[in-house]
Amino acid sequence: SMGRPVVLSQPAAAQFMQMISDSKGQVTGADVASSGRSIKHNAKVGGHENSVHLYGEGLDVSGSTYKWMLKNGIKYGWKYKYSQGPGSGHFDYVGVGSGKTAHVQCWDWDARVLKVVRLVGFVAPRAI
């Protein structure tokens, strides 16, 4: 299964891709329940009005991705924030380049990037 597309800011996406590679498959897009959100979708799901999800710098994950990120995520700029029940949790991207991205609906999608990342069920937007 490809899972849903993972929508992240460019720096957060680069580090997520690095984790996929370095974890030898333990980190996977299929374990991502929520990533980037539009303002409308964030409101619909009851997200914080200034949620990191709006900027593509939040991830809700479970399974092997959650376990691997708990141990290793911070080395890639992904900081564990809180549990979402057994075996799942929320991480914020706080690494290099964080805090500089426009809201999700303002992103300019780079077709060349999409072509490469679609292979792993992953979407990496570029901030305007």
N, CA, C and O atoms as a DFTB+ gen file, in Angstrom:
512 C
 N C O
     1  1       0.838      -1.207       0.000
     2  2       0.000       0.000       0.000
     3  2       0.870       1.254       0.000
     4  3       1.867       1.325       0.720
     5  1       0.495       2.228      -0.799
     6  2       1.252       3.466      -0.916
     7  2       0.970       4.411       0.255
     8  3       1.777       5.297       0.537
     9  1      -0.158       4.235       0.936
    10  2      -0.520       5.205       1.976
    11  2      -0.983       6.495       1.335
    12  3      -1.054       6.598       0.111
    13  1      -1.295       7.472       2.155
    14  2      -1.737       8.770       1.630
    15  2      -0.507       9.620       1.341
    16  3       0.562       9.357       1.892
    17  1      -0.634      10.624       0.496
    18  2       0.522      11.507       0.266
    19  2       0.907      12.223       1.563
    20  3       0.045      12.618       2.349
    21  1       2.194      12.377       1.767
    22  2       2.703      13.095       2.931
    23  2       3.082      14.492       2.457
    24  3       3.979      14.652       1.629
    25  1       2.400      15.496       2.981
    26  2       2.597      16.873       2.542
    27  2       3.416      17.621       3.593
    28  3       2.970      17.812       4.725
    29  1       4.629      18.043       3.199
    30  2       5.532      18.692       4.143
    31  2       6.231      19.874       3.494
    32  3       6.303      19.970       2.269
    33  1       6.747      20.777       4.325
    34  2       7.591      21.848       3.806
    35  2       8.837      21.202       3.202
    36  3       9.167      20.061       3.526
    37  1       9.520      21.926       2.333
    38  2      10.671      21.343       1.662
    39  2      11.745      20.838       2.638
    40  3      12.221      19.715       2.475
    41  1      12.146      21.638       3.659
    42  2      13.167      21.115       4.578
    43  2      12.680      19.908       5.391
    44  3      13.440      18.968       5.623
    45  1      11.417      19.936       5.820
    46  2      10.861      18.814       6.584
    47  2      10.774      17.572       5.699
    48  3      11.042      16.458       6.150
    49  1      10.396      17.773       4.436
    50  2      10.305      16.663       3.478
    51  2      11.664      16.030       3.246
    52  3      11.782      14.805       3.199
    53  1      12.696      16.862       3.100
    54  2      14.054      16.343       2.869
    55  2      14.489      15.452       4.029
    56  3      15.089      14.398       3.818
    57  1      14.187      15.878       5.251
    58  2      14.579      15.092       6.422
    59  2      13.724      13.828       6.563
    60  3      14.222      12.790       6.999
    61  1      12.446      13.913       6.199
    62  2      11.600      12.719       6.239
    63  2      12.110      11.685       5.233
    64  3      12.159      10.493       5.537
    65  1      12.486      12.139       4.045
    66  2      13.048      11.240       3.030
    67  2      14.342      10.592       3.528
    68  3      14.591       9.411       3.286
    69  1      15.158      11.381       4.223
    70  2      16.409      10.844       4.773
    71  2      16.124       9.763       5.816
    72  3      16.826       8.754       5.887
    73  1      15.075       9.988       6.631
    74  2      14.694       8.975       7.626
    75  2      14.205       7.696       6.960
    76  3      14.516       6.599       7.424
    77  1      13.437       7.825       5.871
    78  2      12.979       6.643       5.136
    79  2      14.188       5.825       4.700
    80  3      14.216       4.605       4.863
    81  1      15.184       6.508       4.147
    82  2      16.392       5.843       3.665
    83  2      17.198       5.229       4.814
    84  3      17.554       4.051       4.769
    85  1      17.483       6.031       5.838
    86  2      18.350       5.581       6.935
    87  2      17.708       4.494       7.799
    88  3      18.410       3.676       8.394
    89  1      16.373       4.487       7.867
    90  2      15.674       3.499       8.710
    91  2      15.497       2.163       7.997
    92  3      14.973       1.211       8.577
    93  1      15.935       2.090       6.738
    94  2      15.815       0.866       5.928
    95  2      14.368       0.344       5.909
    96  3      14.108      -0.848       6.072
    97  1      13.439       1.295       5.702
    98  2      12.036       0.916       5.535
    99  2      11.190       0.955       6.786
   100  3       9.979       0.747       6.709
   101  1      11.794       1.217       7.952
   102  2      10.983       1.299       9.169
   103  2      10.133       2.569       9.182
   104  3       9.029       2.576       9.727
   105  1      10.653       3.651       8.577
   106  2       9.869       4.879       8.411
   107  2       9.203       4.807       7.049
   108  3       9.877       4.632       6.034
   109  1       7.884       4.942       7.020
   110  2       7.124       4.809       5.778
   111  2       5.944       5.769       5.739
   112  3       5.322       6.038       6.766
   113  1       5.639       6.280       4.561
   114  2       4.498       7.172       4.387
   115  2       3.183       6.534       4.777
   116  3       2.234       7.233       5.131
   117  1       3.114       5.199       4.715
   118  2       1.876       4.491       5.044
   119  2       1.497       4.635       6.519
   120  3       0.334       4.447       6.876
   121  1       2.472       4.970       7.387
   122  2       2.206       5.137       8.821
   123  2       1.777       6.558       9.191
   124  3       1.494       6.836      10.356
   125  1       1.728       7.453       8.211
   126  2       1.389       8.851       8.489
   127  2      -0.127       9.040       8.444
   128  3      -0.756       8.839       7.405
   129  1      -0.708       9.430       9.587
   130  2      -2.159       9.671       9.652
   131  2      -2.485      11.088       9.216
   132  3      -3.529      11.332       8.611
   133  1      -1.580      12.039       9.528
   134  2      -1.822      13.434       9.172
   135  2      -0.488      14.146       9.000
   136  3       0.458      13.917       9.754
   137  1      -0.432      15.023       7.981
   138  2       0.768      15.832       7.759
   139  2       0.308      17.251       7.464
   140  3      -0.362      17.854       8.303
   141  1       0.643      17.811       6.300
   142  2       0.210      19.167       5.979
   143  2      -1.296      19.265       5.819
   144  3      -1.936      18.356       5.290
   145  1      -1.862      20.383       6.282
   146  2      -3.312      20.598       6.165
   147  2      -3.592      22.010       5.662
   148  3      -2.860      22.952       5.964
   149  1      -4.662      22.132       4.895
   150  2      -5.161      23.459       4.541
   151  2      -5.860      24.034       5.776
   152  3      -6.195      23.293       6.700
   153  1      -6.080      25.344       5.793
   154  2      -6.793      25.988       6.910
   155  2      -8.183      25.359       7.067
   156  3      -8.629      25.092       8.183
   157  1      -8.855      25.128       5.946
   158  2     -10.212      24.557       5.964
   159  2     -10.211      23.154       6.587
   160  3     -11.042      22.849       7.442
   161  1      -9.264      22.299       6.148
   162  2      -9.206      20.934       6.671
   163  2      -8.808      20.946       8.149
   164  3      -9.334      20.165       8.941
   165  1      -7.889      21.822       8.513
   166  2      -7.449      21.912       9.910
   167  2      -8.625      22.268      10.824
   168  3      -8.774      21.698      11.905
   169  1      -9.458      23.216      10.379
   170  2     -10.639      23.612      11.159
   171  2     -11.614      22.435      11.276
   172  3     -12.194      22.195      12.335
   173  1     -11.779      21.712      10.173
   174  2     -12.707      20.578      10.130
   175  2     -12.313      19.482      11.130
   176  3     -13.174      18.862      11.755
   177  1     -11.003      19.254      11.272
   178  2     -10.539      18.200      12.180
   179  2     -10.279      18.709      13.603
   180  3      -9.807      17.961      14.458
   181  1     -10.594      19.995      13.849
   182  2     -10.444      20.556      15.185
   183  2      -9.004      20.846      15.573
   184  3      -8.660      20.824      16.755
   185  1      -8.153      21.121      14.572
   186  2      -6.752      21.436      14.852
   187  2      -6.578      22.821      15.449
   188  3      -7.450      23.677      15.298
   189  1      -5.455      23.050      16.129
   190  2      -5.129      24.371      16.697
   191  2      -5.103      25.394      15.566
   192  3      -4.662      25.080      14.460
   193  1      -5.570      26.613      15.831
   194  2      -5.687      27.625      14.770
   195  2      -4.339      27.997      14.137
   196  3      -4.300      28.489      13.010
   197  1      -3.236      27.765      14.859
   198  2      -1.916      28.021      14.275
   199  2      -1.080      26.733      14.274
   200  3       0.128      26.753      14.507
   201  1      -1.757      25.625      14.007
   202  2      -1.128      24.300      14.009
   203  2       0.082      24.222      13.081
   204  3       0.084      24.813      12.001
   205  1       1.113      23.486      13.512
   206  2       2.269      23.250      12.630
   207  2       1.854      22.483      11.375
   208  3       2.545      22.539      10.358
   209  1       0.727      21.764      11.442
   210  2       0.224      21.059      10.257
   211  2      -0.072      22.040       9.108
   212  3       0.034      21.674       7.938
   213  1      -0.439      23.276       9.446
   214  2      -0.746      24.284       8.417
   215  2       0.485      24.662       7.604
   216  3       0.371      25.156       6.482
   217  1       1.652      24.429       8.173
   218  2       2.911      24.823       7.537
   219  2       3.697      23.621       7.018
   220  3       4.834      23.766       6.569
   221  1       3.091      22.431       7.079
   222  2       3.781      21.223       6.627
   223  2       4.922      20.844       7.550
   224  3       5.912      20.258       7.113
   225  1       4.784      21.181       8.842
   226  2       5.859      20.875       9.785
   227  2       5.339      20.098      11.000
   228  3       5.900      20.170      12.094
   229  1       4.248      19.353      10.773
   230  2       3.707      18.470      11.805
   231  2       3.416      17.106      11.196
   232  3       2.983      17.010      10.048
   233  1       3.657      16.052      11.972
   234  2       3.362      14.687      11.531
   235  2       2.685      13.931      12.661
   236  3       3.132      13.978      13.807
   237  1       1.598      13.231      12.330
   238  2       0.975      12.289      13.249
   239  2       1.264      10.903      12.676
   240  3       0.851      10.587      11.560
   241  1       1.973      10.084      13.441
   242  2       2.420       8.787      12.925
   243  2       2.148       7.661      13.915
   244  3       1.891       7.889      15.097
   245  1       2.213       6.435      13.390
   246  2       2.046       5.244      14.221
   247  2       2.991       4.152      13.701
   248  3       3.837       4.398      12.842
   249  1       2.822       2.946      14.241
   250  2       3.561       1.789      13.741
   251  2       5.071       1.909      13.869
   252  3       5.578       2.528      14.804
   253  1       5.785       1.309      12.919
   254  2       7.251       1.299      12.971
   255  2       7.830       2.703      12.807
   256  3       8.909       2.994      13.323
   257  1       7.104       3.586      12.077
   258  2       7.567       4.971      11.915
   259  2       7.608       5.670      13.271
   260  3       8.575       6.361      13.592
   261  1       6.555       5.487      14.062
   262  2       6.483       6.091      15.396
   263  2       7.631       5.595      16.271
   264  3       8.325       6.389      16.905
   265  1       7.823       4.278      16.301
   266  2       8.885       3.701      17.148
   267  2      10.260       4.223      16.738
   268  3      11.071       4.586      17.590
   269  1      10.518       4.258      15.435
   270  2      11.833       4.693      14.940
   271  2      12.045       6.183      15.208
   272  3      13.128       6.595      15.625
   273  1      11.000       6.993      14.966
   274  2      11.116       8.441      15.181
   275  2      11.281       8.803      16.659
   276  3      11.957       9.781      16.980
   277  1      10.671       8.027      17.564
   278  2      10.849       8.271      19.001
   279  2      12.328       8.191      19.367
   280  3      12.831       9.013      20.134
   281  1      13.017       7.201      18.816
   282  2      14.435       6.987      19.123
   283  2      15.363       7.903      18.334
   284  3      16.383       8.353      18.856
   285  1      15.014       8.181      17.077
   286  2      15.959       8.822      16.156
   287  2      15.517      10.141      15.539
   288  3      16.339      10.861      14.972
   289  1      14.232      10.469      15.640
   290  2      13.677      11.620      14.926
   291  2      14.381      12.938      15.173
   292  3      14.560      13.732      14.249
   293  1      14.787      13.179      16.425
   294  2      15.380      14.474      16.769
   295  2      16.679      14.724      16.002
   296  3      17.028      15.875      15.741
   297  1      17.391      13.669      15.641
   298  2      18.628      13.819      14.859
   299  2      18.327      14.387      13.472
   300  3      19.214      14.919      12.804
   301  1      17.076      14.272      13.049
   302  2      16.637      14.745      11.731
   303  2      15.752      15.994      11.853
   304  3      15.136      16.430      10.880
   305  1      15.704      16.555      13.060
   306  2      14.913      17.763      13.273
   307  2      13.459      17.511      13.636
   308  3      12.684      18.459      13.758
   309  1      13.070      16.243      13.814
   310  2      11.690      15.904      14.151
   311  2      11.588      15.655      15.658
   312  3      12.111      14.662      16.163
   313  1      10.912      16.559      16.374
   314  2      10.815      16.507      17.834
   315  2       9.477      15.909      18.267
   316  3       8.411      16.352      17.838
   317  1       9.560      14.888      19.130
   318  2       8.340      14.283      19.680
   319  2       7.649      15.286      20.593
   320  3       8.290      15.891      21.452
   321  1       6.329      15.466      20.408
   322  2       5.572      16.431      21.201
   323  2       4.571      15.770      22.159
   324  3       4.550      16.095      23.346
   325  1       3.745      14.847      21.656
   326  2       2.769      14.212      22.539
   327  2       2.241      12.911      21.938
   328  3       2.292      12.681      20.729
   329  1       1.727      12.069      22.846
   330  2       1.150      10.784      22.456
   331  2      -0.254      10.992      21.896
   332  3      -0.966      11.918      22.285
   333  1      -0.631      10.121      20.982
   334  2      -2.010      10.114      20.482
   335  2      -2.638       8.746      20.747
   336  3      -3.444       8.248      19.962
   337  1      -2.249       8.162      21.865
   338  2      -2.711       6.824      22.212
   339  2      -1.578       5.826      22.013
   340  3      -0.517       6.189      21.505
   341  1      -1.790       4.572      22.408
   342  2      -0.735       3.558      22.318
   343  2      -0.169       3.426      20.896
   344  3      -0.912       3.226      19.935
   345  1       1.146       3.544      20.787
   346  2       1.812       3.308      19.503
   347  2       1.674       4.410      18.479
   348  3       1.938       4.183      17.298
   349  1       1.261       5.617      18.900
   350  2       1.154       6.724      17.944
   351  2       1.444       8.049      18.635
   352  3       1.294       8.177      19.850
   353  1       1.864       9.036      17.839
   354  2       2.179      10.329      18.425
   355  2       2.364      11.417      17.394
   356  3       2.372      11.175      16.187
   357  1       2.516      12.640      17.917
   358  2       2.688      13.825      17.077
   359  2       4.129      14.323      17.193
   360  3       4.690      14.387      18.287
   361  1       4.721      14.677      16.042
   362  2       6.069      15.233      15.973
   363  2       6.027      16.576      15.254
   364  3       5.264      16.757      14.305
   365  1       6.858      17.521      15.715
   366  2       7.034      18.820      15.053
   367  2       8.384      18.832      14.363
   368  3       9.362      18.315      14.904
   369  1       8.449      19.417      13.173
   370  2       9.747      19.626      12.534
   371  2      10.335      20.919      13.074
   372  3       9.759      21.992      12.890
   373  1      11.494      20.819      13.750
   374  2      12.142      21.984      14.359
   375  2      13.568      22.149      13.819
   376  3      14.343      22.953      14.335
   377  1      13.902      21.387      12.785
   378  2      15.256      21.374      12.238
   379  2      15.564      22.548      11.335
   380  3      14.842      23.544      11.303
   381  1      16.661      22.405      10.600
   382  2      17.134      23.446       9.687
   383  2      16.025      23.837       8.715
   384  3      15.400      22.972       8.101
   385  1      15.780      25.143       8.575
   386  2      14.773      25.634       7.632
   387  2      13.355      25.634       8.151
   388  3      12.435      25.993       7.416
   389  1      13.146      25.239       9.408
   390  2      11.778      25.209       9.943
   391  2      11.289      26.630      10.230
   392  3      12.085      27.556      10.383
   393  1       9.969      26.781      10.300
   394  2       9.364      28.059      10.647
   395  2       9.387      29.102       9.551
   396  3       9.182      30.284       9.827
   397  1       9.633      28.693       8.303
   398  2       9.741      29.665       7.204
   399  2       8.739      29.404       6.077
   400  3       8.770      30.076       5.046
   401  1       7.859      28.435       6.276
   402  2       6.975      28.005       5.202
   403  2       5.626      28.716       5.245
   404  3       5.096      28.995       6.320
   405  1       5.078      29.004       4.072
   406  2       3.734      29.586       3.973
   407  2       2.686      28.521       4.291
   408  3       2.995      27.330       4.341
   409  1       1.443      28.960       4.504
   410  2       0.352      28.006       4.705
   411  2       0.255      27.052       3.526
   412  3       0.605      27.400       2.398
   413  1      -0.223      25.851       3.801
   414  2      -0.290      24.784       2.803
   415  2      -0.940      25.221       1.492
   416  3      -0.420      24.912       0.419
   417  1      -2.073      25.939       1.557
   418  2      -2.767      26.263       0.307
   419  2      -2.015      27.296      -0.521
   420  3      -2.403      27.574      -1.656
   421  1      -0.932      27.877       0.034
   422  2      -0.124      28.860      -0.705
   423  2       1.051      28.202      -1.428
   424  3       1.818      28.877      -2.113
   425  1       1.187      26.900      -1.275
   426  2       2.361      26.236      -1.842
   427  2       2.304      26.109      -3.349
   428  3       1.238      25.929      -3.936
   429  1       3.457      26.204      -3.956
   430  2       3.640      26.041      -5.391
   431  2       4.223      24.649      -5.601
   432  3       5.371      24.396      -5.233
   433  1       3.448      23.752      -6.185
   434  2       3.884      22.366      -6.317
   435  2       4.891      22.230      -7.456
   436  3       4.647      22.675      -8.578
   437  1       6.007      21.616      -7.151
   438  2       7.082      21.449      -8.123
   439  2       6.935      20.081      -8.792
   440  3       7.193      19.052      -8.168
   441  1       6.523      20.071     -10.050
   442  2       6.224      18.820     -10.764
   443  2       7.418      17.860     -10.802
   444  3       7.243      16.642     -10.759
   445  1       8.630      18.415     -10.882
   446  2       9.806      17.540     -10.933
   447  2       9.983      16.803      -9.610
   448  3      10.331      15.622      -9.590
   449  1       9.742      17.505      -8.509
   450  2       9.846      16.875      -7.196
   451  2       8.760      15.809      -7.056
   452  3       9.027      14.703      -6.588
   453  1       7.539      16.144      -7.463
   454  2       6.424      15.205      -7.343
   455  2       6.701      13.909      -8.096
   456  3       6.361      12.826      -7.621
   457  1       7.320      14.022      -9.270
   458  2       7.606      12.851     -10.093
   459  2       8.523      11.879      -9.348
   460  3       8.327      10.665      -9.396
   461  1       9.511      12.423      -8.668
   462  2      10.454      11.593      -7.926
   463  2       9.796      11.003      -6.681
   464  3       9.898       9.802      -6.435
   465  1       9.123      11.845      -5.896
   466  2       8.625      11.380      -4.614
   467  2       7.353      10.545      -4.694
   468  3       7.020       9.837      -3.744
   469  1       6.645      10.618      -5.805
   470  2       5.429       9.822      -5.932
   471  2       5.726       8.323      -5.792
   472  3       4.856       7.549      -5.393
   473  1       6.941       7.927      -6.118
   474  2       7.343       6.537      -6.038
   475  2       7.244       5.980      -4.624
   476  3       7.038       4.780      -4.444
   477  1       7.388       6.839      -3.618
   478  2       7.289       6.377      -2.234
   479  2       6.023       6.894      -1.552
   480  3       5.938       6.884      -0.324
   481  1       5.048       7.344      -2.327
   482  2       3.796       7.821      -1.758
   483  2       3.996       9.074      -0.931
   484  3       3.426       9.219       0.150
   485  1       4.809       9.973      -1.448
   486  2       5.281      11.105      -0.671
   487  2       5.183      12.357      -1.502
   488  3       5.517      12.321      -2.686
   489  1       4.739      13.469      -0.936
   490  2       4.608      14.709      -1.673
   491  2       5.414      15.794      -0.965
   492  3       5.220      16.031       0.228
   493  1       6.309      16.448      -1.684
   494  2       7.128      17.495      -1.084
   495  2       6.835      18.835      -1.754
   496  3       7.239      19.049      -2.897
   497  1       6.142      19.737      -1.067
   498  2       5.851      21.042      -1.663
   499  2       7.034      22.003      -1.540
   500  3       7.915      21.819      -0.700
   501  1       7.037      23.010      -2.374
   502  2       8.046      24.063      -2.297
   503  2       7.337      25.356      -1.892
   504  3       6.340      25.734      -2.508
   505  1       7.834      26.024      -0.879
   506  2       7.194      27.260      -0.432
   507  2       7.383      28.354      -1.467
   508  3       8.442      28.438      -2.090
   509  1       6.371      29.197      -1.661
   510  2       6.469      30.342      -2.574
   511  2       7.425      31.353      -1.960
   512  3       7.671      32.407      -2.547
